[in-house]
Protein backbone atom coordinates (compact mmCIF):
# COMPACT_ATOMS: atom_id res chain seq x y z
CA UNK A 1 0.00 0.00 0.00
CA UNK A 2 1.41 3.40 -0.96
CA UNK A 3 0.20 6.66 0.54
CA UNK A 4 1.46 10.03 -0.68
CA UNK A 5 1.57 12.67 2.06
CA UNK A 6 2.21 16.28 1.20
CA UNK A 7 2.09 19.47 3.23
CA UNK A 8 1.38 17.90 6.65
CA UNK A 9 4.86 17.36 8.11
CA UNK A 10 3.82 19.13 11.32
CA UNK A 11 1.11 16.52 11.91
CA UNK A 12 3.42 13.52 12.32
CA UNK A 13 1.32 11.95 15.09
CA UNK A 14 -1.84 12.19 12.98
CA UNK A 15 -0.06 10.62 10.02
CA UNK A 16 1.13 7.72 12.17
CA UNK A 17 -2.39 7.05 13.42
CA UNK A 18 -3.82 7.11 9.91
CA UNK A 19 -1.17 4.71 8.66
CA UNK A 20 -1.78 2.40 11.63
CA UNK A 21 -5.53 2.36 10.92
CA UNK A 22 -4.91 1.54 7.27
CA UNK A 23 -2.54 -1.29 8.19
CA UNK A 24 -5.01 -2.73 10.69
CA UNK A 25 -7.82 -2.63 8.15
CA UNK A 26 -5.59 -4.34 5.58
CA UNK A 27 -4.63 -7.07 8.08
CA UNK A 28 -8.29 -7.68 8.96
CA UNK A 29 -9.23 -7.95 5.30
CA UNK A 30 -6.36 -10.37 4.68
CA UNK A 31 -7.40 -12.54 7.63
CA UNK A 32 -11.01 -12.57 6.44
CA UNK A 33 -9.95 -13.66 2.95
CA UNK A 34 -7.54 -16.31 4.28
CA UNK A 35 -10.08 -17.86 6.64
CA UNK A 36 -12.59 -18.57 3.86
CA UNK A 37 -16.36 -18.59 4.23
CA UNK A 38 -17.85 -18.68 7.72
CA UNK A 39 -18.49 -22.14 9.15
CA UNK A 40 -22.05 -23.39 9.19
CA UNK A 41 -23.71 -23.06 12.56
CA UNK A 42 -24.38 -26.24 14.48
CA UNK A 43 -28.01 -27.31 14.31
CA UNK A 44 -30.13 -26.36 17.29
CA UNK A 45 -30.89 -29.27 19.59
CA UNK A 46 -34.53 -30.22 19.91
CA UNK A 47 -36.33 -30.91 23.17
CA UNK A 48 -37.50 -34.47 22.61
CA UNK A 49 -38.93 -35.12 26.05
CA UNK A 50 -42.46 -35.17 24.57
CA UNK A 51 -41.67 -37.57 21.71
CA UNK A 52 -43.35 -40.93 22.36
CA UNK A 53 -40.93 -43.77 23.04
CA UNK A 54 -42.05 -45.79 20.04
CA UNK A 55 -40.06 -47.43 17.32
CA UNK A 56 -39.49 -45.17 14.34
CA UNK A 57 -39.58 -41.85 16.20
CA UNK A 58 -37.21 -39.24 14.72
CA UNK A 59 -34.62 -38.56 17.41
CA UNK A 60 -32.18 -36.62 15.21
CA UNK A 61 -30.67 -33.51 16.86
CA UNK A 62 -32.45 -34.33 20.12
CA UNK A 63 -31.09 -33.26 23.48
CA UNK A 64 -30.99 -36.61 25.25
CA UNK A 65 -28.21 -35.70 27.65
CA UNK A 66 -28.40 -37.67 30.91
CA UNK A 67 -31.52 -39.49 29.65
CA UNK A 68 -32.25 -42.99 30.93
CA UNK A 69 -32.44 -45.08 27.78
CA UNK A 70 -31.43 -48.33 29.47
CA UNK A 71 -32.74 -51.41 27.63
CA UNK A 72 -34.34 -49.16 24.97
CA UNK A 73 -34.91 -50.69 21.55
CA UNK A 74 -33.22 -48.13 19.28
CA UNK A 75 -32.85 -50.56 16.38
CA UNK A 76 -32.56 -48.67 13.07
CA UNK A 77 -33.42 -45.34 14.80
CA UNK A 78 -32.25 -41.98 13.44
CA UNK A 79 -30.08 -40.50 16.22
CA UNK A 80 -28.01 -38.35 13.87
CA UNK A 81 -26.60 -35.33 15.73
CA UNK A 82 -28.30 -36.32 18.98
CA UNK A 83 -26.67 -35.06 22.18
CA UNK A 84 -26.50 -38.07 24.50
CA UNK A 85 -23.66 -37.07 26.82
CA UNK A 86 -24.03 -38.75 30.19
CA UNK A 87 -27.03 -40.79 28.97
CA UNK A 88 -27.62 -44.30 30.30
CA UNK A 89 -27.69 -46.60 27.28
CA UNK A 90 -26.86 -49.80 29.16
CA UNK A 91 -28.49 -52.77 27.48
CA UNK A 92 -29.92 -50.58 24.69
CA UNK A 93 -30.18 -52.11 21.22
CA UNK A 94 -28.29 -49.71 18.92
CA UNK A 95 -28.07 -52.14 15.97
CA UNK A 96 -28.24 -50.28 12.63
CA UNK A 97 -28.96 -46.98 14.46
CA UNK A 98 -27.70 -43.85 12.69
CA UNK A 99 -25.30 -42.34 15.24
CA UNK A 100 -23.40 -40.07 12.84
CA UNK A 101 -22.39 -36.80 14.52
CA UNK A 102 -24.03 -37.95 17.77
CA UNK A 103 -22.37 -36.90 21.04
CA UNK A 104 -21.88 -39.92 23.31
CA UNK A 105 -19.41 -38.33 25.73
CA UNK A 106 -19.57 -40.08 29.13
CA UNK A 107 -22.57 -42.17 28.04
CA UNK A 108 -22.99 -45.59 29.66
CA UNK A 109 -22.81 -48.10 26.80
CA UNK A 110 -22.47 -51.35 28.77
CA UNK A 111 -24.39 -54.42 27.60
PyMOL commands that set and color helices and strands:
alter all, ss='L'
color gray80, all
select helices_A, chain A and resi 9-35
alter helices_A, ss='H'
color red, helices_A
deselect
rebuild
show_as cartoon
